[in-house]
C-alpha cells in the first residue's frame, strides 16, 4: 500500500459523507431563509468545518485503536496505522492538521458556530484520545457519539443561518437518536472483539439482547421525531412520498454491507443504506427546490 492510498484510507471518507452532507444542508433549510444560494460562502465554510471535524474523529479513532485493530482482520485491512502503511506519528499529524482545517472554517464563520464547532472538535478528541477515551464509558459512549456525529452537525449549520433553534430541535433530536442507533449497532457488530479486549461499553454492560432492544428503540425514537417535524410542517409533506420511494428503490441494489462497508451482522443493519439513500435524496431535492425558489 502506497502512502497516498494509506492517507485516503485513514480519512475513511466513504463512511461519513453520506450523513455529513445532508445533515449540514439541513441548516439553511430549517432556518426558513428565503435567500438560500449555492454562492453563499457560509454554506461551504460550515460544510468544510463539519466534514473536517468528522474526518478528524474517524482518523484519530483509527490512530488510537491501531494496537487493538491489529488483532481484528476486518479492521486491520481498513486501518493503515494498524497495517503499518502509515506510522502512528504520521497519523497524529494528519489528524491534527484536519482538526485545524475544521477549527479555521468555524472561526471564519464566527459567532455561536465557532463555539459549537470548536466544542465538537474537542468532543471528537475526547471520544477517542487515550487520555480520556469517552468511548469506553457506558452510556457516555453512546451520548457523546450521538452528539458528535449527529446533533452537533445540524446545530453548527443551523446557527450559521439562525440565532434561535425554535422547532428545528425535533430534527436535532432525530439525529441524536438515529446516531445512537448507529453506534449501538457498531458495538453489537464488534461485541466479541470488544469483550476480548475487556472494554466496558454500553452494549457489553447491557448484554446483546438488551443492547439490540435499545438500538431498535433509538431508531424508532428518531423516526418519531421526524414524523413530528413532518406534522408540524418543519419539513415538506412530500418527504413522506420521496423518502419511501428512494428507500424501496435502493433495495434493488441492496448489498450485505453496512455503512462501514462491513458485513451486516444484525437485521437492523439492513436499514442503513436504504435509510441514508432516502435521506440524501429527500434533503438534496429540498435544497435544490429551495435554491430555485430563492432565485425566482
N, C-alpha and C positions, 0 to 999 in steps of 0.2 A: 504494500500500500504506500503510495507516494504522500508527501506532506500535504499537498493541496487537497487530496481526497480525504486525508485524515482530519483536516480543519473543517471541511464541509460536513463530515460525519459527526464531528464534535458538536456542531451547531444544531443538529437534529431538526433542521428547519421543516422537514416534511410532517413532523408530529404536531406542530402548533399553528402553522399559518392558517389552517382550516378553521381555527376558532379565534385567533387573534384578530384577523381581518374583519370578520362580521361583528364581533363584539366592539371593536373600535369604531366601525361605521355607525353603530347604534347611537353614539354620542351626538352627532349633529342631527340625526333623525329624531331622537327623543326630545331634543331641545326645542322642537317645533319652530325652527327658524325658517323663514321664507326665502332666505338667500343662500341656500346650500350650493356650493360651487366646487368644481374639481380644481379650480385655480386658487383655492384658499390655502395659504401656506400652513395654517394651523392644523389642517387635516393631515398633511404629510408629516408635520413635526410630531404629532401625537401617534401617528402610525409607526414612525421610526422609533419613538420612545417606547411604545408598547411591545413592538416586535423585538427590539434590542433587550428589553427587560426580561421577556420570556426566554429569549435565546441565552441570556446570562444565567437564568435559573436552571435551564437544562444543561448548559455547559459546565457550570460549577458542580452540579449534581454528579455528572459523569467523572469529573476530576476527583471529587471526594469519595466516590463509590468505586473507584478503579480497583482497589485491592480486593473488594468483595466480588466485583464483576468478573474477575479472573476465573472464578470457580463456577460461573453460570454461563453455559455455552451461548444461550440466546442473547445475553448481554455482552459477552466477550467480543463477539463479531461486530457489535454496534458501538462499542466504546474504544476509541482509538488510544486512549490512555492505558486502558487495561491490556490491550493487544500489543502495546509497545510502539505503535505507529507515531505517537507523539509523547514527549516527556511530560511529566507532571508539571514541571516549571513552565513549559510552553502552554499547557492547558490553563494554568492560573493566569498567565499573561494575556492570553486570548480572551478569557472570561472577563477579566477586569477591564480590558480595552472595550469590550462590548458594553459593559456596565457604564463606562464613561460616555459612550455614544448616547445611551439612554438618558443619562443624567443631563447632558448638554441639550438634548432635544426638549426635555421637560423644562429646563432652565430658560430656554428660548421662548417657550410659551408663557412661563411665569405664573404668578398668582397661585391659586389653590392647586392647580395642575402640577406645579413644581413640587409642592409638598406631598401631594398624593403619589406622584411618580417616584419621588425620592423614597417615600415610605415603602413603596412596592419593591424597589431595588434592594432596600435594606432587608425587607422580609424575604426576598429571594436568597439573599446571602445567609440569613439566619436559618432558613429552612434546611440548607444542605451543609453549611460550614461545620467542621468537626468541633469548633469551639462552642457551638450552641446546639445545632442539629435538631431543629423543631420537628423534623420528620420522624424522630424516634420517640416523641412524647405522645401517648394515646390521647385522642380527641383533638389535641392541639395540632397534630399532624394533618388531620382532615380539614380543620378550620383554616389553618394557615395556607394550605394548598388551594382551598376554595376561594380564599380572598386573593391570593397571588395570581392565580390563573383564571379567575372568573370575575368576581365583583370589581376588583380594582381596575381592571382593563376598561370596563364600562365607565367607572367613575372618573378616571383621568380624561377620557374622551368627552364625557358629558359636561364636565366642568370647564372644558376648553371652550364651550359654547354657551353655557348657562351658569348662573350663580345659585340656583335653587334646585334641589333634587326633585321635589314635587312627586308626581306619580311614577316617575321613572324608577322609583325604588322597587317596584314589582319585578322589573327585569334584572335589577341588580341582585335581588333575592333569588330569582330564577337561575342566574349564572352561578350563584353561590351553591345552590342545591345540586345543579347538574354537574358542576365541577367536583362536588363532594362525591357524587356517584362515581365519577371517573376515577378518583383517587382510591376509593374503596375497591373498585374493580381491579385496579392495578395491584393493590395489596393482596387481593384474593388470588390473582394470577401468579404473584411471586410468593405466595403463602409458605410453601415448603422451603424455598431457599432462604426466606427471611427468618423462618423459625430455626433453621440450622445455624444461621448467623446470630441467633439469640436476640433478635430485635423484639421490641415490645410495642409494636404499633397498635392502632385501634383494632384492626381485623384479627390480629393474634390474641389480643386481650378479650375480644368478644367471642372468638371462635368462628369457623367458616359459616355455619348456619345463620347465626345472628348478624354477622357482617354482611352476608348476602341479603338478608332482610333489610338491613339499614341502607344498602345500596339501592334496593328497589324503592324504599320509602323516599329516599333523597331524589330519585328520578321522578317519582310521582309528584313530590312537592314542587319540583322545578316546573313540571308541566302545568300544575295547578296555577302557579304564579303567572305563567304565560297566558293561560286561559282567562285569568282575572284581568290581565292587561288588555286582552282582546275585548272582553266585555265592557271595559271602561273606555274603549276607543283609543288607548295609548298606542297600539299598533293596528294597522289596517285589517279590516274584516277578511279581505281576500287571502290573508295568511292561512286561513282555515281551508282554502282550496289549493293554493300553490304548494304549501309545505307537504301535505299528504301525497299529492301527485308526484312530486320530486322524490319523496321517500320511497314510494312504491316503485317508481321507475328505476331507482338506484339498486333495487333488489335484482334487476336484470344483470347487473354487473357485480353481484354480490361475491365477496371472497370470504375465505375463512380467517382473515386477518383483522385485527382491531386497529385503532388509530396509531398505535405504536408499531404497526407492521409486524405484530407477533400473533401467533395462532390464538383464536378465540377460545378461552377456557370455560366460559360460562355463557348461558343463553343471553343474559342481559348485555353481553358484549356485542351481540349481533345487531343492536340498535344504533351503535356508534356511527358507522359510516353512513347509513341512510339518514340518521338524525342530523349529522353535520352537513351532508349534502343539501338536505331540505332547508336548514338554517341559512346556509350560504346563499342558496338560490333566492329564497324569500327576501333576505336582507339586501342582497345585491339589486334585485328588481325594485325594491322600495327605494333604495338610494338613487338608482338611475331615474326613476319616475320623479323623485323629489328634485333632482338636478334639472331635469327637463322642465318641470313646473316652475322652478325658480328662474329659469332663463326666459320664460314667456312673459 
